Amino acid sequence: MFKKATLILLSLFIATVFFAGCDKNNPTEPKDENLEFEMVEAVGNTYFTAYTTSAGPVNVNITAVFNTLTDQNTANDPYIIDWRSAADFATGHLKGAVNMNIKDLVAKVEDGTIPKSKTILNVCYTGQTASHATAVLNMLGYTAQNLLFGMCGVTTADSINGTKNWLNQIAADEYADQLVTTKETLSKEYEFPKVATGKSTVEEIIKARYKEYIAKFSSWPTIAAKDVFTDPTKFFIVNYWPEAEYLNPGHIPGAFQFTPNSSLKKDAQLKNLPTDKKIVVYCYSGQTSAQVVAYLQLLGYDAYSLLYGVNGFAYNKLTKSKYVAPTGDYSSIVTEK
């Protein structure tokens, strides 16, 4: 009788452990160990596939901005954020602009300074820092645009600091003869980075990840052409162009072609990005790559935007998306106060 009772108790104990284990581990619905990555990827997938905003294109030129600001209808005016230094902002900026530091972006979101009720127009020197901010804000649910070429697209006046940055950078073509036309084939796949902020909503995850990565840099993650061309093998290089242009005029040696609007998905080429190597992304002018790098950093990749893109090292090889100094008079929307 004792032996029988013991067997019954032992059976009950095993059953209890079994069912408790089933409830804890939920084998019928395996726990997603990288749910935060999945959540951010879903937002990035949507944004970078459409790459547009409810207010229009992601990158907006100064003519369109000028027309909006001078149409006598203040209701459609954007909230303008100038991400340049306070000193350079003081020498001249778009009227109504508010000066902020890129490292404070999330803080300004959290304290309500950046309004969700208006379109956000991001402005910097060349359009690159502003692009980085534009991607983060759009992924946080804002309607944000980047002023194409920044203040360099508005004026090249000597009185406003930094407005000749593009003119000082282009047409040197110092690495134009190093572009190659051989196609690199993606073959190796990697596990995705682990994102573990402990937050439960995608907005909170993005804000937490932004704070984590932006703290590592003096401004935001960028790299100069000379540092890449010194030894391209040190990096995993992403050419964010259509394949036809990747092959002609060519690409940085060793660079892999990622097609805009379709490649940045977990079931596309995200799985080919390494987690043990610095990733360098480049495009025509560094503005789109700045956005891509914001997304990749949020996902946990060690990614950097190549400053000025191909405009900065092989300007005359380009047939489109080249910087051209502004020819219009936009002085009525610029203030030096």
Secondary structure, DSSP 8 states (H G I E B T S, - for coil): -HHHHHHHHHHHHHHHHHHHHHHHH-TTS---TTHHHHHHHHHHHHHHHH-EETTEESEE-HHHHHHHHTSS-GGG--EEEE-S-HHHHHT-EETT-EE--GGGHHHHHHTT-S-SSS-EEEE-SSSHHHHHHHHHHHHTT--EEEETTGGGGT---TTSTTTTHHHHHTT--TTGGG-B-------------------SSHHHHHHHHHHHHHTTSSSS-EE-HHHHHH-GGGEEEEE-S-HHHHHTT-BSTT-EE--TTTSSSTTTTGGGS-SSSEEEEE-SSSHHHHHHHHHHHHTT--EEEETTGGGGT-GGG-SSS------S--GGGEE--
